[in-house]
Amino acid sequence: MVKFRGVKSGDDHFRSLRNDYLPTFHRHADDYLQYLLKAVMLGMR
């Protein structure tokens, strides 16, 4: 549980840095990359 909290705070820190330097950052591929692993796993069945 402690490690998970550390990862989350690191993720928030990275997101704030990204938003400071690239405030208009948005990629449509980011919306679908989270499903890529699931699609690959289903394809391998």
N, CA, C and O of each residue as an XYZ file, in Angstrom:
180
protein
N       0.823     -1.188      0.000
C       0.000      0.000      0.000
C       0.871      1.258      0.000
O       0.509      2.256     -0.623
N       1.981      1.223      0.670
C       2.860      2.383      0.732
C       3.456      2.670     -0.634
O       3.557      3.831     -1.032
N       3.850      1.635     -1.356
C       4.419      1.819     -2.682
C       3.398      2.440     -3.625
O       3.735      3.308     -4.430
N       2.155      1.997     -3.524
C       1.111      2.536     -4.392
C       0.946      4.037     -4.171
O       0.802      4.791     -5.133
N       0.965      4.467     -2.943
C       0.830      5.895     -2.657
C       1.998      6.676     -3.233
O       1.821      7.785     -3.735
N       3.188      6.103     -3.164
C       4.368      6.766     -3.714
C       4.278      6.912     -5.216
O       4.677      7.937     -5.768
N       3.760      5.900     -5.880
C       3.607      5.954     -7.334
C       2.571      7.003     -7.704
O       2.762      7.748     -8.666
N       1.504      7.070     -6.971
C       0.456      8.039     -7.259
C       0.974      9.464     -7.099
O       0.694     10.318     -7.940
N       1.718      9.730     -6.044
C       2.220     11.090     -5.856
C       3.246     11.435     -6.927
O       3.318     12.584     -7.364
N       4.045     10.451     -7.358
C       4.986     10.681     -8.448
C       4.272     10.959     -9.743
O       4.713     11.789    -10.539
N       3.161     10.263     -9.963
C       2.361     10.466    -11.161
C       1.760     11.872    -11.173
O       1.739     12.534    -12.210
N       1.279     12.316    -10.031
C       0.730     13.669     -9.930
C       1.804     14.720    -10.172
O       1.553     15.741    -10.812
N       3.004     14.462     -9.657
C       4.109     15.396     -9.849
C       4.480     15.489    -11.332
O       4.685     16.582    -11.860
N       4.562     14.343    -11.990
C       4.879     14.337    -13.412
C       3.798     15.062    -14.215
O       4.109     15.821    -15.133
N       2.543     14.830    -13.871
C       1.434     15.477    -14.579
C       1.500     16.992    -14.413
O       1.249     17.729    -15.366
N       1.835     17.463    -13.212
C       1.918     18.911    -12.999
C       3.099     19.508    -13.763
O       2.990     20.612    -14.298
N       4.227     18.793    -13.822
C       5.359     19.269    -14.623
C       4.989     19.341    -16.101
O       5.287     20.326    -16.776
N       4.343     18.297    -16.596
C       3.930     18.265    -18.000
C       2.982     19.423    -18.304
O       3.113     20.080    -19.337
N       2.044     19.671    -17.421
C       1.078     20.741    -17.650
C       1.715     22.121    -17.552
O       1.248     23.063    -18.192
N       2.775     22.251    -16.759
C       3.472     23.532    -16.677
C       4.219     23.846    -17.966
O       4.217     24.988    -18.425
N       4.856     22.837    -18.550
C       5.676     23.062    -19.739
C       4.910     22.881    -21.049
O       5.244     23.505    -22.056
N       3.893     22.035    -21.037
C       3.084     21.797    -22.241
C       1.605     21.882    -21.876
O       0.934     20.854    -21.795
N       1.093     23.073    -21.656
C      -0.289     23.198    -21.173
C      -1.338     22.697    -22.160
O      -2.451     22.369    -21.749
N      -1.020     22.631    -23.434
C      -2.005     22.170    -24.412
C      -1.739     20.727    -24.842
O      -2.197     20.306    -25.904
N      -0.994     19.958    -24.021
C      -0.676     18.571    -24.350
C      -1.938     17.737    -24.363
O      -2.654     17.669    -23.364
N      -2.214     17.105    -25.484
C      -3.310     16.148    -25.591
C      -3.076     15.297    -26.819
O      -2.891     15.811    -27.922
N      -3.086     14.031    -26.625
C      -2.945     13.093    -27.726
C      -4.116     12.136    -27.680
O      -4.415     11.565    -26.631
N      -4.778     11.957    -28.806
C      -5.921     11.047    -28.845
C      -5.481      9.604    -28.619
O      -6.263      8.798    -28.115
N      -4.253      9.265    -28.981
C      -3.761      7.906    -28.764
C      -3.706      7.578    -27.271
O      -3.881      6.419    -26.894
N      -3.468      8.564    -26.424
C      -3.412      8.326    -24.982
C      -4.737      7.800    -24.445
O      -4.764      7.074    -23.451
N      -5.827      8.161    -25.097
C      -7.130      7.692    -24.650
C      -7.283      6.188    -24.842
O      -8.061      5.553    -24.130
N      -6.553      5.609    -25.792
C      -6.736      4.211    -26.147
C      -5.560      3.317    -25.761
O      -5.699      2.094    -25.767
N      -4.419      3.887    -25.430
C      -3.253      3.072    -25.079
C      -3.496      2.213    -23.843
O      -2.899      1.145    -23.708
N      -4.349      2.658    -22.955
C      -4.618      1.889    -21.751
C      -5.295      0.558    -22.065
O      -5.227     -0.375    -21.265
N      -5.947      0.462    -23.222
C      -6.635     -0.766    -23.609
C      -5.776     -1.660    -24.491
O      -6.189     -2.774    -24.816
N      -4.603     -1.208    -24.883
C      -3.755     -1.959    -25.798
C      -3.361     -3.313    -25.223
O      -3.443     -4.320    -25.926
N      -2.939     -3.364    -23.977
C      -2.528     -4.618    -23.368
C      -3.680     -5.619    -23.328
O      -3.488     -6.802    -23.611
N      -4.862     -5.152    -22.982
C      -6.025     -6.040    -22.951
C      -6.334     -6.579    -24.334
O      -6.667     -7.755    -24.481
N      -6.228     -5.737    -25.346
C      -6.496     -6.194    -26.709
C      -5.460     -7.215    -27.163
O      -5.801     -8.189    -27.833
N      -4.215     -7.002    -26.808
C      -3.153     -7.956    -27.164
C      -3.389     -9.293    -26.468
O      -3.247    -10.354    -27.076
N      -3.747     -9.230    -25.197
C      -3.995    -10.468    -24.455
C      -5.186    -11.234    -25.040
O      -5.143    -12.461    -25.133
N      -6.225    -10.537    -25.425
C      -7.365    -11.218    -26.042
C      -6.982    -11.788    -27.409
O      -7.463    -12.856    -27.789
N      -6.148    -11.105    -28.129
C      -5.707    -11.582    -29.432
C      -4.836    -12.815    -29.338
O      -4.802    -13.623    -30.265
N      -4.133    -12.970    -28.233
C      -3.254    -14.127    -28.052
C      -4.006    -15.386    -27.611
O      -3.445    -16.481    -27.629
N      -5.240    -15.236    -27.225
C      -6.024    -16.397    -26.775
C      -6.309    -17.335    -27.868
O      -6.957    -18.358    -27.651
